[in-house]
Amino acid sequence: MSGLKDLDEALASLDATPQGTYVFATVPAVPEGITPFAVIREDEGVTVVVSEQEARDAGLPLDETFARITLGVHSALDSIGLTATISQTLASRSISCNVIAGYFHDHLFVQADRATEASALLDSLARQAKGWLPSS
């Protein structure tokens, strides 16, 4: 398994990058003509995570919008504590955080109107973590 496992190294390398605004919508099946960022199949139905513009074009509900923040760090899927630390940091400022983990990167979905604040908190967390690492 590739990717960083050390929590301090992973935090120091977050490289949080905003990637646009998204909508989570529940649908009976993935609508034709959209390219979801993610598809989650549950017993109750199918959830698509799609850009706000694609959701608008497809007539999907726009009840809530979320900013996607992609972490540039390649953390191992079996690393311990990264998403917990990030979630706790954001929760301390009442910012929701929904995480979708890919093989190479984690993708955070936070309230769209709090994206700038969330990115700043993650940048601050990364700067702090760099201070925890031993000097080379």
C-alpha positions in Angstrom: 0.0 0.0 0.0 1.4 3.4 -1.0 1.0 6.7 0.7 2.0 8.4 3.9 1.1 6.7 7.2 2.8 9.0 9.6 0.1 11.4 10.9 2.5 14.4 11.5 4.0 14.0 8.0 0.6 13.7 6.4 -0.8 16.8 8.2 2.3 18.8 7.3 1.8 17.9 3.6 -2.0 18.6 3.4 -1.9 21.0 0.5 -5.6 21.7 0.7 -7.0 23.0 -2.6 -10.6 24.2 -3.2 -12.1 22.4 -6.3 -15.5 24.0 -6.8 -19.0 23.7 -5.5 -20.9 20.4 -5.4 -24.4 19.0 -4.6 -25.3 15.7 -3.0 -28.5 14.4 -4.6 -30.4 11.2 -4.2 -31.7 9.7 -7.4 -33.2 6.3 -8.5 -30.3 5.9 -11.0 -27.5 8.1 -12.3 -29.1 10.6 -14.7 -27.9 10.4 -18.3 -25.7 13.4 -19.3 -24.0 14.0 -16.0 -20.6 12.9 -14.8 -20.7 12.6 -11.1 -17.6 13.1 -9.0 -18.8 10.2 -6.9 -21.7 7.7 -6.8 -22.6 6.0 -3.6 -25.1 3.1 -3.6 -27.1 2.5 -0.4 -30.1 0.4 0.4 -32.3 3.5 0.3 -31.1 4.7 -3.1 -28.3 6.2 -5.1 -26.4 9.4 -4.1 -24.6 11.3 -6.7 -22.0 14.0 -5.9 -22.1 16.4 -8.8 -20.9 19.9 -9.6 -23.4 22.5 -8.8 -23.6 23.5 -12.4 -24.3 20.0 -13.6 -26.9 19.6 -10.9 -28.6 22.8 -12.0 -28.5 21.7 -15.7 -30.0 18.2 -14.8 -32.7 19.8 -12.6 -31.5 18.1 -9.5 -32.4 19.7 -6.1 -30.0 22.4 -5.0 -31.0 22.4 -1.3 -27.4 22.6 0.0 -24.1 23.2 -1.7 -20.7 22.1 -0.6 -17.2 23.2 -1.5 -14.9 20.4 -2.4 -11.4 20.7 -0.9 -9.0 18.2 -2.2 -6.0 17.2 0.0 -2.8 17.1 -2.1 -1.2 14.7 0.3 -1.2 11.0 -0.8 -2.1 9.4 2.5 -2.3 5.6 2.9 -5.8 4.3 3.0 -4.9 2.5 6.3 -3.3 5.6 7.9 -4.7 6.5 11.3 -5.9 9.9 12.5 -5.8 12.1 9.4 -9.5 12.5 8.8 -10.3 12.5 12.5 -7.8 15.4 13.1 -9.2 17.3 10.2 -12.8 16.7 11.1 -12.1 17.8 14.7 -10.3 20.9 13.6 -13.2 22.0 11.4 -15.8 20.9 13.9 -14.2 23.2 16.5 -15.3 26.1 14.3 -18.8 24.5 13.5 -17.8 23.6 9.9 -19.3 20.3 8.7 -16.9 17.9 6.9 -18.0 15.0 4.7 -15.0 13.0 3.5 -14.8 10.8 0.4 -11.5 9.0 0.2 -9.9 8.1 -3.1 -6.9 5.9 -3.4 -4.6 8.9 -3.8 -6.4 11.8 -2.1 -9.1 12.6 0.4 -11.8 15.0 -0.7 -13.6 17.1 1.9 -17.0 18.6 1.4 -17.7 21.6 3.6 -20.5 24.2 3.6 -19.9 26.3 0.5 -20.1 29.6 2.4 -17.4 28.4 4.8 -14.9 27.2 2.2 -12.4 30.0 2.6 -12.4 29.7 6.4 -12.0 25.9 6.1 -9.1 26.2 3.7 -7.4 28.7 6.0 -7.8 26.4 9.0 -6.3 23.5 7.0 -3.4 25.6 5.9 -2.8 26.6 9.6 -3.0 23.0 10.7 -0.4 22.1 8.0 1.9 24.9 9.1 1.6 23.8 12.8 2.3 20.1 11.9 5.5 21.2 10.0 6.8 22.4 13.4 6.1 19.0 14.9 8.4 17.2 12.5 12.0 16.7 13.5 14.6 18.9 11.7 16.4 17.3 8.9 
